[in-house]
Amino acid sequence: MQINDLFNILHNSLESQNNGKKISLQDMADSLGVSMRTYQDWKLGRAKPQAASMVMKMLGRLDDDEIIRAVRKINKLED
C-alpha cells in the first residue's frame, strides 16, 4: 500500500463520517495546517510525508480499542 492510498482512504472515511458530504482539498488542508498543494501532492502520491507510513504501521499493530485510545490522546495534544 502506498502513502497516497492511506490519505485517500482516510479522506474518504472522513467524508463518509460526514454523511457522504464531500470535503474539499482546501478544507482538508486547512484542517491539517498544510497548503492545499501539499495535501493534493500527498493524495496523488507526488510527495510523501516521511513519518506517515511509520505511524500507520504502528497503529496497525494495535488492537482497535487501543487505536482509539491512542488517537484520542494525540488529538488532546492538539488542543
Buried (B, 14 or more C-beta within 10 A) or exposed (E): EEBBEBBBEBBEEEBEEEEEEEBEBEEBBEEEEBEBEBBBBBBEEEBBBEEBBEEBEEEEEEEEEEBEEBEEEEEEEEE
